[in-house]
Amino acid sequence: MTLLMRAERWLAPLLVLVLSSAAKTPAPDQFTPVVASTLTSGCQPFPGTDGKRHVVYELVLTNTSPTPATLKKIEVVDAANPSRIFASYADHDLMLRLRSTGNSGVESPEIEFNNTRLFLIDLAFGAGVAPPSVLAHRIQLLGASAPSHNPAKPVPLSYTIAPFKLSLKKLPEIGPPLVGDRWVAINGCCGVAGVHRSTGFAINGRISFAQRFAIDWMRLDDKGRMVHGDPADVHNYASYGADVLAVADGKVVSTLNDLDDQVPGKLPDPKTINIENVDGNHVVLDLGNGVFAFYAHMQKHSITVAPGDRVKRGQVLGQLGNTGNSSAPHLHFHLMDGPSVLGSSGIPYVIDSFAFAGQIPEEKFAAAPGVEGDWSDGLLHTPSSRDKQFPMDLTIADFAGKR
């Protein structure tokens, strides 16, 4: 079934025209009190270290009717064949993904008149299953059955809207941002509870998920520890002081280089954090073709490049630190579609070559009060070579080189 969106004046609501795939004739108009659109215009499926292809994006849901709307289920389907259901979210799973526009969870699936919610979607396609060219979204809810200026008794409704074309653009292919063994991808893609995945910011007139595919890289030492000794000392972290590398040839767009390290173990006072210093000392690189690389939380006065400089892949940009809104030394890294650190859209990518060295158990990491302890149970005896993949959450990666 092909979906077309049509704006039409009839007591001001937005109507949806659904075309029959067989006869190609318009179906009857249907009142759709909750309207939906995707936050981005397209998304590129990407291969993860878990052997699956992933698609990650957000829906924007708005109730246009004075009658409160209560979401019951959201299904992601093939727009050309809606009987193919790729994901179905209801009950607890629906509530986990439903967000206010201010990044907080919500207590109810109800959307009041003129209110908006965000809905986080991440799809995983197994081996042999190709993502369709266009997705669509079947929404089941209790809401108004007809346009009205007054609240009415909610009734069950179901309709399919918000077609979303998947991008066929080639994924950015980059080198690793660090060197050496046993680097852990923390706060990575794509769990909805992750601090990067679930956070969008209202910057420059729009909501942007710049950190959609961000990773906080921390290193294990040869005993499987991220930190030894006093965890309040930045020098006791295996990550601290590591060289940070350009992932591709590019041009330096912006830098910040004069912030002191935070004391590990807690985040800084929120009153001291603003839009300029939240990411600490950092570098933004223009890699060309609308792709920008972002490196955050670097050491004070360690950054060796300046705006306007040209850099080569593998060139040292500075050293890993603990500046800005950070509770432990790590390198925050992501790619985005513009130079604004928080006001761009995060984009997926692949690292051209690395070794998959293991996976920290998700349950163990979630239950831990901090990063202290022995994480060696996640290490493989024999790492496996990986080419052109994205490191998924809690992946342990070996990068070529011994810095």
MARZALO-900275 format. One record per atom (N, C-alpha, C): z, x, y. Coordinates in steps of 0.02 Angstrom, whole numbers, padded with zeros to 5 digits, always signed. Layout:
N
ZXY;...
This chain:
403
+00000+00043-00060;+00000+00000+00000;+00000+00044+00062;-00049+00034+00105;-00054+00072+00167;-00016+00036+00222;+00020+00074+00262;+00061+00044+00314;+00035+00062+00383;+00031+00012+00426;+00013+00024+00496;+00066-00006+00540;+00081+00028+00596;+00130+00002+00643;+00093-00029+00702;+00114-00089+00724;+00082-00123+00780;+00134-00151+00827;+00131-00133+00891;+00177-00161+00940;+00147-00226+00968;+00186-00280+00968;+00160-00344+00990;+00215-00383+01027;+00199-00415+01082;+00248-00453+01120;+00257-00523+01089;+00317-00533+01063;+00336-00600+01041;+00412-00602+01043;+00438-00623+01100;+00510-00617+01114;+00534-00546+01105;+00488-00498+01117;+00502-00426+01123;+00512-00386+01060;+00513-00413+00999;+00525-00370+00941;+00463-00331+00921;+00474-00282+00877;+00420-00243+00849;+00402-00273+00782;+00338-00289+00772;+00316-00318+00709;+00281-00264+00669;+00281-00273+00603;+00248-00226+00558;+00192-00261+00523;+00133-00231+00523;+00076-00258+00488;+00069-00220+00423;+00074-00254+00366;+00070-00222+00301;+00003-00242+00270;-00036-00193+00249;-00101-00206+00221;-00098-00206+00145;-00132-00250+00114;-00135-00253+00041;-00180-00197+00016;-00157-00159-00034;-00197-00103-00060;-00258-00129-00098;-00254-00190-00125;-00309-00215-00165;-00363-00246-00120;-00344-00295-00080;-00393-00331-00041;-00405-00301+00028;-00360-00255+00050;-00366-00225+00116;-00365-00278+00171;-00331-00333+00160;-00325-00385+00210;-00253-00388+00234;-00243-00407+00296;-00175-00409+00323;-00131-00459+00287;-00070-00438+00271;-00020-00484+00245;+00011-00521+00305;+00046-00576+00292;+00078-00612+00348;+00126-00566+00386;+00129-00576+00451;+00177-00539+00491;+00248-00554+00468;+00291-00505+00473;+00361-00513+00453;+00406-00486+00508;+00457-00524+00524;+00506-00501+00573;+00549-00446+00541;+00554-00389+00574;+00591-00332+00547;+00644-00312+00598;+00704-00341+00595;+00754-00329+00647;+00775-00256+00653;+00779-00220+00597;+00793-00149+00600;+00727-00111+00596;+00713-00074+00649;+00652-00034+00650;+00669+00039+00634;+00621+00075+00609;+00633+00144+00587;+00575+00189+00605;+00591+00251+00618;+00541+00302+00628;+00571+00368+00604;+00529+00417+00592;+00554+00483+00573;+00565+00524+00636;+00616+00567+00633;+00633+00606+00692;+00580+00658+00708;+00545+00682+00656;+00491+00731+00665;+00426+00700+00643;+00371+00729+00665;+00305+00701+00650;+00278+00721+00582;+00308+00771+00551;+00285+00793+00485;+00333+00843+00456;+00325+00855+00391;+00369+00903+00357;+00329+00937+00302;+00342+01001+00292;+00307+01039+00241;+00351+01044+00178;+00327+01020+00120;+00365+01032+00059;+00370+01107+00045;+00429+01128+00019;+00438+01199+00008;+00470+01211-00060;+00453+01267-00093;+00482+01283-00159;+00549+01318-00152;+00599+01292-00186;+00665+01323-00185;+00679+01366-00245;+00733+01403-00242;+00752+01446-00299;+00775+01405-00358;+00783+01339-00350;+00803+01295-00406;+00744+01270-00445;+00683+01293-00429;+00624+01273-00466;+00595+01207-00444;+00620+01178-00390;+00595+01114-00366;+00563+01122-00297;+00521+01073-00280;+00492+01070-00213;+00532+01020-00172;+00550+01039-00111;+00595+00999-00071;+00561+00974-00007;+00582+00914+00014;+00560+00884+00077;+00623+00860+00113;+00633+00881+00175;+00694+00867+00212;+00677+00840+00281;+00705+00782+00298;+00692+00752+00364;+00744+00699+00379;+00736+00664+00435;+00784+00613+00456;+00747+00550+00479;+00779+00493+00467;+00755+00429+00494;+00798+00410+00555;+00767+00376+00602;+00802+00346+00659;+00798+00270+00649;+00857+00237+00643;+00861+00165+00630;+00892+00130+00690;+00860+00076+00714;+00885+00038+00771;+00882-00036+00756;+00937-00071+00770;+00939-00143+00763;+00917-00176+00828;+00861-00213+00826;+00834-00244+00887;+00859-00316+00897;+00900-00341+00851;+00920-00411+00854;+00993-00419+00872;+01011-00474+00909;+01082-00488+00922;+01123-00500+00859;+01089-00516+00804;+01124-00524+00740;+01138-00456+00710;+01201-00439+00696;+01215-00374+00665;+01176-00366+00600;+01153-00305+00587;+01115-00290+00526;+01157-00245+00481;+01162-00263+00417;+01200-00223+00369;+01153-00194+00318;+01148-00128+00317;+01105-00094+00270;+01133-00099+00200;+01089-00113+00151;+01108-00117+00081;+01077-00061+00040;+01016-00045+00054;+00982+00007+00015;+00923+00034+00055;+00911+00098+00050;+00850+00130+00077;+00817+00168+00021;+00753+00153+00009;+00714+00187-00043;+00657+00225-00011;+00644+00285-00036;+00587+00324-00014;+00533+00316-00067;+00474+00292-00046;+00422+00275-00093;+00356+00309-00074;+00309+00307-00120;+00241+00329-00106;+00207+00275-00064;+00184+00292-00005;+00153+00241+00039;+00092+00210+00007;+00055+00248-00034;-00004+00222-00067;+00012+00181-00129;+00072+00190-00156;+00092+00155-00217;+00168+00145-00215;+00191+00094-00179;+00263+00085-00167;+00305+00075-00230;+00273+00064-00287;+00312+00059-00349;+00338+00127-00371;+00311+00181-00344;+00336+00248-00357;+00394+00262-00310;+00454+00263-00337;+00515+00273-00296;+00539+00344-00308;+00545+00383-00254;+00566+00453-00259;+00641+00461-00246;+00671+00415-00210;+00743+00418-00197;+00767+00348-00179;+00828+00333-00200;+00858+00268-00185;+00930+00280-00164;+00947+00257-00104;+01014+00269-00076;+01049+00202-00064;+01106+00193-00096;+01146+00132-00088;+01220+00150-00093;+01262+00103-00070;+01334+00110-00077;+01359+00177-00049;+01396+00215-00089;+01427+00277-00065;+01374+00327-00042;+01319+00333-00080;+01267+00381-00062;+01234+00364+00004;+01225+00300+00017;+01197+00279+00081;+01244+00297+00138;+01308+00285+00129;+01356+00300+00182;+01362+00375+00196;+01355+00417+00145;+01357+00489+00155;+01303+00513+00202;+01246+00479+00201;+01187+00501+00239;+01179+00466+00306;+01218+00414+00317;+01213+00376+00379;+01256+00409+00432;+01227+00423+00489;+01262+00459+00542;+01254+00424+00609;+01304+00433+00651;+01297+00413+00721;+01251+00464+00755;+01229+00446+00815;+01187+00493+00852;+01227+00553+00878;+01293+00550+00870;+01336+00605+00891;+01360+00648+00833;+01325+00644+00775;+01337+00686+00716;+01396+00665+00673;+01432+00613+00692;+01489+00593+00651;+01467+00545+00596;+01507+00542+00542;+01496+00491+00493;+01515+00423+00522;+01494+00369+00489;+01510+00302+00513;+01550+00266+00459;+01589+00217+00479;+01634+00183+00433;+01603+00122+00401;+01546+00101+00425;+01516+00039+00400;+01440+00045+00400;+01406+00012+00353;+01333+00011+00353;+01304-00039+00404;+01348-00071+00442;+01325-00119+00492;+01301-00084+00555;+01244-00108+00581;+01217-00083+00644;+01217-00141+00694;+01253-00133+00748;+01257-00185+00798;+01192-00188+00840;+01185-00241+00878;+01127-00251+00922;+01118-00191+00969;+01059-00166+00972;+01039-00110+01015;+01070-00043+00995;+01103-00040+00937;+01132+00022+00913;+01084+00060+00868;+01094+00126+00865;+01050+00170+00827;+01091+00213+00779;+01063+00225+00720;+01092+00270+00672;+01039+00321+00650;+01064+00378+00629;+01021+00428+00596;+01034+00425+00521;+00982+00439+00482;+00989+00438+00410;+00956+00501+00382;+00996+00541+00345;+00974+00606+00320;+00942+00598+00252;+00882+00626+00245;+00846+00621+00182;+00828+00691+00157;+00841+00704+00094;+00817+00765+00061;+00792+00747-00008;+00729+00762-00021;+00696+00746-00084;+00685+00809-00124;+00691+00804-00190;+00678+00861-00234;+00630+00839-00288;+00572+00870-00290;+00520+00854-00339;+00520+00907-00393;+00530+00885-00455;+00533+00931-00511;+00466+00961-00528;+00467+01007-00575;+00405+01040-00597;+00356+00988-00622;+00294+00995-00600;+00241+00950-00622;+00237+00885-00582;+00283+00874-00534;+00281+00814-00493;+00260+00835-00422;+00202+00812-00402;+00176+00831-00336;+00199+00780-00284;+00224+00802-00227;+00240+00754-00173;+00177+00717-00151;+00183+00653-00133;+00125+00616-00108;+00105+00641-00039;+00048+00620-00017;+00026+00640+00050;+00062+00601+00105;+00082+00540+00089;+00118+00498+00138;+00176+00463+00103;+00235+00469+00133;+00294+00433+00109;+00303+00370+00151;+00342+00322+00125;+00362+00263+00164;+00433+00245+00143;+00463+00196+00178;+00534+00182+00169;+00545+00107+00162;+00571+00088+00104;+00586+00018+00091;+00660+00006+00108;+00671-00039+00154;+00739-00052+00179;+00761-00122+00156;+00820-00124+00125;+00851-00188+00106;+00914-00196+00149;+00922-00255+00178;+00977-00266+00225;+00994-00340+00230;+01049-00353+00262;+01066-00420+00285;+01056-00420+00361;+01014-00465+00385;+00999-00466+00456;+00967-00530+00478;+00942-00531+00540;+00912-00590+00568;+00844-00604+00536;+00832-00668+00523;+00769-00687+00491;+00713-00701+00541;+00731-00709+00604;+00681-00725+00655;+00706-00701+00723;+00660-00691+00770;+00680-00670+00838;+00723-00723+00872;+00774-00700+00907;+00818-00746+00943;+00857-00707+00995;+00877-00741+01048;+00920-00710+01098;+00994-00715+01079;+01008-00753+01025;+01076-00766+01005;+01088-00743+00933;+01150-00724+00917;+01166-00705+00848;+01154-00764+00800;+01133-00748+00739;+01121-00799+00689;+01153-00776+00623;+01153-00819+00574;+01180-00801+00509;+01135-00750+00475;+01161-00691+00455;+01119-00641+00422;+01093-00666+00354;+01032-00646+00337;+01002-00664+00273;+00976-00600+00240;+00966-00600+00175;+00938-00541+00141;+00865-00529+00162;+00849-00468+00178;+00781-00449+00197;+00761-00385+00161;+00697-00377+00150;+00671-00315+00121;+00601-00304+00148;+00588-00244+00172;+00521-00227+00196;+00510-00152+00195;+00447-00133+00195;+00429-00062+00190;+00396-00040+00255;+00424+00012+00286;+00402+00033+00353;+00405+00109+00358;+00391+00134+00418;+00399+00205+00436;+00360+00252+00390;+00294+00247+00389;+00255+00296+00350;+00265+00367+00378;+00267+00416+00334;+00282+00485+00353;+00234+00531+00316;+00188+00561+00354;+00138+00604+00324;+00166+00674+00313;+00161+00699+00252;+00184+00767+00238;+00131+00817+00261;+00155+00872+00289;+00110+00922+00317;+00078+00964+00263;+00015+00981+00274;-00021+01025+00228;-00026+01096+00255;+00007+01108+00312;+00007+01176+00341;+00039+01225+00294;+00014+01287+00295;+00044+01340+00254;+00114+01355+00280;+00160+01364+00233;+00228+01381+00252;+00231+01451+00282;+00273+01462+00332;+00283+01531+00356;+00309+01575+00298;+00280+01633+00292;+00300+01681+00240;+00329+01742+00274;+00392+01756+00261;+00427+01809+00297;+00459+01858+00249;+00482+01914+00278;+00523+01960+00241;+00596+01942+00248;+00641+01976+00212;+00712+01961+00217;+00741+01984+00284;+00792+01949+00309;+00824+01968+00373;+00876+02023+00364;+00890+02043+00302;+00941+02092+00286;+00917+02135+00228;+00953+02189+00213;+00936+02231+00155;+00998+02239+00112;+00987+02257+00050;+01042+02269+00004;+01052+02212-00044;+01101+02221-00089;+01114+02174-00143;+01170+02125-00126;+01170+02070-00164;+01225+02022-00166;+01237+01985-00100;+01183+01961-00069;+01189+01920-00010;+01192+01846-00030;+01242+01810-00005;+01253+01740-00024;+01229+01694+00032;+01189+01643+00013;+01163+01594+00061;+01215+01538+00068;+01257+01543+00119;+01311+01494+00130;+01288+01442+00182;+01313+01381+00174;+01295+01325+00219;+01219+01315+00220;+01188+01324+00163;+01115+01319+00159;+01091+01249+00142;+01027+01245+00129;+00994+01181+00115;+01011+01158+00043;+01022+01091+00032;+01006+01037+00077;+01059+00982+00076;+01119+00999+00054;+01171+00949+00049;+01188+00917+00116;+01197+00850+00116;+01208+00814+00179;+01276+00829+00209;+01322+00858+00170;+01387+00875+00197;+01387+00943+00232;+01333+00981+00225;+01330+01048+00254;+01330+01045+00330;+01362+01095+00361;+01369+01094+00434;+01302+01102+00469;+01255+01136+00438;+01189+01144+00469;+01146+01082+00459;+01143+01059+00397;+01099+01003+00381;+01118+00940+00419;+01183+00930+00430;+01206+00866+00458;+01213+00866+00533;+01191+00919+00566;+01204+00925+00637;+01140+00925+00679;+01133+00874+00719;+01079+00871+00768;+01109+00870+00838;+01073+00899+00886;+01098+00903+00954;+01050+00868+01002;+01079+00833+01052;+01038+00803+01104;+01025+00855+01158;+00967+00887+01154;+00949+00942+01199;+00881+00927+01230;+00876+00936+01295;+00812+00929+01331;+00779+00861+01318;+00820+00809+01314;+00792+00741+01310;+00776+00716+01241;+00795+00752+01188;+00782+00728+01120;+00836+00754+01073;+00843+00720+01015;+00888+00744+00963;+00849+00793+00919;+00876+00852+00911;+00842+00904+00872;+00888+00931+00818;+00860+00939+00758;+00895+00972+00703;+00867+01042+00696;+00885+01086+00743;+00860+01154+00743;+00884+01192+00681;+00944+01174+00656;+00975+01211+00602;+00962+01179+00533;+00912+01137+00530;+00898+01100+00468;+00893+01145+00407;+00865+01205+00415;+00856+01251+00359;+00894+01317+00370;+00946+01314+00411;+00984+01375+00426;+01026+01399+00367;+01037+01464+00364;+01079+01496+00313;+01127+01543+00348;+01190+01541+00325;+01240+01591+00346;+01245+01643+00290;+01218+01702+00302;+01217+01754+00251;+01282+01795+00253;+01317+01796+00195;+01376+01839+00186;+01366+01880+00123;+01395+01939+00123;+01382+01986+00067;+01444+01993+00022;+01431+02001-00043;+01483+02019-00091;+01484+02094-00099;+01544+02123-00105;+01548+02195-00119;+01538+02206-00194;+01546+02269-00216;+01532+02284-00286;+01583+02255-00334;+01637+02224-00307;+01686+02190-00348;+01681+02114-00341;+01629+02091-00309;+01617+02019-00302;+01658+01986-00248;+01683+02024-00199;+01724+01996-00146;+01685+01995-00080;+01695+01942-00041;+01667+01941+00026;+01713+01977+00075;+01777+01979+00059;+01826+02012+00103;+01880+02043+00059;+01904+02100+00079;+01961+02132+00046;+02014+02148+00097;+02077+02152+00077;+02130+02167+00125;+02142+02110+00172;+02162+02127+00233;+02179+02076+00283;+02117+02038+00305;+02113+01972+00292;+02053+01934+00312;+02047+01923+00387;+02098+01943+00426;+02094+01937+00499;+02060+01997+00531;+02041+02047+00490;+02009+02108+00515;+01935+02105+00497;+01892+02102+00549;+01820+02097+00536;+01793+02154+00494;+01824+02213+00497;+01800+02271+00461;+01811+02266+00386;+01850+02216+00363;+01863+02208+00292;+01813+02162+00257;+01763+02140+00293;+01711+02097+00264;+01651+02139+00244;+01625+02126+00184;+01569+02165+00158;+01507+02158+00202;+01502+02102+00238;+01444+02089+00280;+01445+02128+00345;+01504+02142+00371;+01511+02166+00440;+01475+02232+00451;+01436+02235+00504;+01401+02296+00523;+01334+02305+00489;+01313+02259+00445;+01249+02266+00412;+01192+02264+00462;+01139+02302+00448;+01080+02300+00491;+01045+02233+00485;+01026+02205+00541;+00988+02143+00544;+00915+02160+00560;+00868+02133+00521;+00799+02155+00524;+00752+02101+00549;+00698+02123+00581;+00644+02077+00598;+00609+02055+00534;+00601+01989+00525;+00571+01963+00464;+00495+01965+00466;+00466+01980+00524;+00393+01984+00533;+00380+02018+00600;+00318+02037+00610;+00299+02063+00676;+00307+02006+00727;+00329+02024+00787;+00338+01971+00837;+00356+01999+00904;+00372+01953+00949;+00391+01971+01017;+00459+01942+01033;+00502+01981+01064;+00570+01959+01081;+00566+01909+01139;+00594+01850+01129;+00595+01798+01180;+00659+01800+01221;+00716+01805+01187;+00779+01806+01222;+00832+01842+01180;+00884+01866+01214;+00941+01899+01181;+01005+01883+01218;+01061+01891+01183;+01127+01892+01213;+01165+01948+01177;+01201+01991+01215;+01225+02053+01185;+01294+02074+01208;+01331+02031+01244;+01392+02055+01276;+01456+02018+01257;+01455+01980+01201;+01514+01943+01180;+01555+01982+01129;+01620+01976+01133;+01664+02010+01086;+01669+01972+01020;+01686+02008+00967;+01698+01977+00902;+01758+01929+00906;+01753+01874+00869;+01809+01830+00860;+01855+01857+00805;+01918+01839+00806;+01963+01856+00751;+01948+01810+00693;+01931+01836+00634;+01914+01793+00577;+01972+01749+00555;+01955+01697+00518;+02005+01653+00490;+02009+01586+00524;+01982+01580+00584;+01981+01517+00619;+01925+01518+00671;+01903+01459+00689;+01852+01453+00741;+01885+01462+00809;+01847+01484+00859;+01876+01492+00926;+01894+01425+00957;+01935+01428+01009;+01954+01368+01046;+01891+01332+01070;+01882+01268+01051;+01822+01232+01073;+01811+01232+01148;+01865+01239+01186;+01859+01239+01259;+01822+01301+01285;+01819+01353+01243;+01785+01415+01263;+01712+01416+01243;+01690+01366+01205;+01622+01366+01178;+01577+01321+01220;+01519+01346+01237;+01471+01307+01274;+01401+01319+01245;+01351+01288+01274;+01284+01292+01247;+01254+01362+01249;+01281+01404+01294;+01255+01473+01300;+01287+01520+01249;+01352+01510+01233;+01385+01560+01190;+01400+01536+01120;+01381+01474+01103;+01399+01446+01038;+01373+01489+00980;+01316+01521+00988;+01287+01561+00934;+01302+01636+00942;+01346+01653+00988;+01366+01722+00996;+01308+01766+01019;+01314+01830+01006;+01260+01876+01022;+01201+01862+00975;+01142+01856+01004;+01086+01832+00963;+01019+01858+00987;+00969+01847+00945;+00900+01866+00960;+00854+01809+00940;+00806+01793+00982;+00752+01747+00966;+00686+01785+00967;+00649+01780+00911;+00583+01812+00906;+00528+01760+00902;+00474+01772+00938;+00413+01732+00932;+00369+01765+00879;+00360+01731+00822;+00321+01759+00767;+00248+01737+00770;+00230+01697+00820;+00162+01673+00827;+00151+01608+00790;+00097+01573+00807;+00078+01510+00775;+00133+01457+00780;+00171+01459+00835;+00221+01408+00846;+00284+01417+00804;+00296+01477+00778;+00354+01490+00736;+00400+01541+00771;+00465+01524+00774;+00514+01567+00807;+00571+01581+00758;+00595+01643+00757;+00651+01663+00714;+00713+01671+00757;+00769+01649+00730;+00833+01651+00766;+00886+01686+00724;+00920+01735+00755;+00974+01773+00725;+01037+01765+00768;+01094+01747+00738;+01154+01733+00778;+01215+01770+00752;+01266+01775+00797;+01333+01802+00783;+01333+01879+00773;+01290+01914+00809;+01284+01986+00801;+01338+02023+00842;+01348+02087+00825;+01399+02128+00859;+01382+02140+00932;+01435+02147+00971;+01428+02162+01042;+01393+02229+01052;+01344+02230+01096;+01307+02290+01116;+01271+02324+01058;+01260+02286+01002;+01224+02315+00946;+01149+02301+00949;+01130+02251+00989;+01060+02230+00990;+01017+02283+01025;+00965+02304+00991;+00925+02362+01013;+00860+02341+01046;+00848+02275+01054;+00785+02252+01083;+00800+02209+01144;+00748+02198+01184;+00756+02159+01245;+00696+02112+01252;+00704+02057+01290;+00649+02011+01300;+00585+02046+01322;+00530+02028+01290;+00466+02059+01304;+00447+02114+01256;+00496+02142+01219;+00481+02195+01170;+00441+02168+01112;+00397+02210+01086;+00362+02195+01024;+00399+02228+00966;+00407+02192+00911;+00443+02220+00853;+00399+02216+00792;+00413+02259+00744;+00378+02261+00680;+00423+02235+00625;+00394+02207+00574;+00433+02185+00517;+00476+02242+00490;+00538+02228+00477;+00585+02278+00451;+00621+02317+00504;+00602+02309+00567;+00635+02346+00621;+00706+02320+00630;+00753+02366+00642;+00822+02347+00653;+00829+02315+00722;+00858+02255+00724;+00869+02219+00786;+00940+02228+00812;+00987+02243+00768;+01057+02250+00786;+01099+02247+00723;+01164+02235+00732;+01210+02233+00675;+01246+02166+00671;+01261+02147+00609;+01296+02084+00594;+01367+02087+00620;+01389+02032+00653;+01456+02030+00681;+01489+01963+00671;+01534+01946+00717;+01572+01883+00713;+01583+01854+00783;+01529+01847+00820;+01533+01822+00889;+01513+01749+00892;+01537+01715+00945;+01520+01645+00954;+01563+01600+00911;+01535+01542+00893;+01571+01492+00854;+01570+01511+00780;+01610+01560+00762;+01609+01589+00695;+01680+01604+00672;+01694+01591+00608;+01760+01604+00580;+01762+01663+00533;+01704+01693+00519;+01701+01753+00476;+01634+01787+00489;+01631+01854+00483;+01568+01889+00494;+01512+01863+00449;+01456+01846+00479;+01398+01823+00441;+01337+01825+00487;+01278+01823+00457;+01217+01816+00496;+01191+01745+00488;+01190+01709+00544;+01157+01643+00544;+01083+01655+00558;+01040+01629+00513;+00968+01639+00521;+00931+01574+00507;+00883+01559+00551;+00837+01504+00536;+00771+01513+00574;+00720+01476+00553;+00657+01472+00588;+00653+01404+00623;+00617+01401+00679;+00612+01340+00718;+00544+01338+00752;+00526+01280+00779;+00459+01270+00807;+00456+01282+00883;+00509+01310+00912;+00508+01325+00984;+00560+01377+01000;+00562+01400+01062;+00609+01454+01080;+00679+01430+01094;+00690+01364+01101;+00757+01339+01116;+00800+01343+01053;+00856+01377+01059;+00900+01388+01001;+00925+01323+00970;+00943+01274+01011;+00969+01211+00986;+00922+01153+00997;+00872+01161+01041;+00827+01107+01058;+00760+01108+01023;+00753+01147+00969;+00692+01149+00931;+00702+01115+00864;+00648+01107+00826;+00653+01077+00760;+00651+01132+00708;+00701+01132+00663;+00702+01183+00610;+00646+01173+00561;+00615+01227+00538;+00559+01223+00492;+00573+01264+00429;+00546+01242+00372;+00556+01279+00310;+00511+01340+00308;+00525+01385+00260;+00487+01447+00253;+00499+01472+00183;+00465+01526+00165;+00478+01561+00103;+00486+01635+00118;+00528+01669+00078;+00534+01742+00082;+00487+01771+00030;+00446+01817+00050;+00391+01839+00007;+00414+01872-00057;+00471+01909-00055;+00494+01943-00116;+00568+01959-00112;+00604+01940-00164;+00675+01958-00170;+00695+01946-00243;+00756+01963-00259;+00781+01952-00327;+00835+01898-00326;+00830+01851-00372;+00882+01800-00380;+00937+01830-00423;+00996+01841-00392;+01050+01877-00426;+01106+01831-00450;+01098+01766-00441;+01149+01720-00465;+01161+01662-00418;+01214+01624-00431;+01230+01564-00392;+01305+01555-00393;+01336+01551-00336;+01407+01536-00333;+01417+01462-00352;+01463+01447-00398;+01473+01377-00418;+01492+01333-00359;+01456+01279-00351;+01467+01235-00293;+01537+01206-00292;+01562+01184-00350;+01628+01153-00352;+01682+01204-00333;+01675+01265-00357;+01724+01317-00341;+01725+01333-00267;+01666+01339-00238;+01662+01355-00167;+01690+01298-00124;+01674+01236-00143;+01698+01179-00105;+01774+01173-00108;+01804+01193-00163;+01876+01187-00172;+01915+01245-00141;+01881+01300-00125;+01916+01359-00100;+01938+01348-00028;+01998+01371-00010;+02021+01364+00060;+01986+01411+00108;+01956+01464+00083;+01920+01513+00124;+01872+01552+00081;+01850+01609+00106;+01802+01649+00069;+01836+01706+00030;+01902+01709+00033;+01938+01761-00003;+01931+01750-00079;+01942+01803-00116;+01942+01797-00189;+01883+01831-00221;+01879+01823-00287;+01827+01854-00328;+01773+01803-00343;+01712+01817-00321;+01655+01772-00332;+01606+01801-00382;+01627+01850-00420;+01580+01885-00465;+01558+01842-00524;+01593+01786-00537;+01572+01744-00593;+01505+01711-00580;+01481+01712-00517;+01416+01684-00503;+01358+01733-00511;+01374+01797-00522;+01323+01849-00527;+01290+01850-00595;+01224+01861-00596;+01187+01870-00658;+01190+01944-00679;+01189+01956-00744;+01186+02026-00767;+01119+02057-00750;+01066+02016-00755;+00999+02040-00740;+00966+01994-00690;+00963+02014-00626;+00928+01973-00576;+00855+01962-00594;+00828+01905-00573;+00757+01890-00586;+00717+01894-00522;+00658+01921-00527;+00615+01929-00469;+00589+01861-00446;+00590+01849-00381;+00565+01786-00352;+00515+01803-00296;+00461+01766-00295;+00410+01774-00244;+00398+01707-00210;+00395+01708-00144;+00377+01650-00104;+00420+01589-00121;+00486+01598-00114;+00533+01543-00124;+00583+01542-00067;+00614+01484-00059;+00668+01475-00009;+00735+01478-00046;+00782+01521-00023;+00847+01524-00056;+00889+01461-00043;+00905+01425-00095;+00945+01364-00088;+01019+01381-00079;+01059+01330-00064;+01129+01340-00048;+01166+01377-00104;+01204+01429-00084;+01246+01470-00127;+01207+01515-00175;+01142+01522-00162;+01103+01572-00197;+01130+01642-00180;+01131+01686-00230;+01146+01757-00219;+01081+01795-00225;+01062+01831-00172;+00997+01864-00169;+01006+01940-00160;+00963+01977-00194;+00958+02049-00183;+00895+02061-00143;+00904+02097-00086;+00847+02115-00043;+00833+02189-00050;+00771+02208-00051;+00751+02277-00060;+00782+02321-00005;+00801+02382-00023;+00829+02429+00024;+00903+02438+00012;+00932+02491+00040;+01002+02507+00026;+01041+02522+00090;+01024+02490+00143;+01064+02500+00204;+01132+02468+00195;
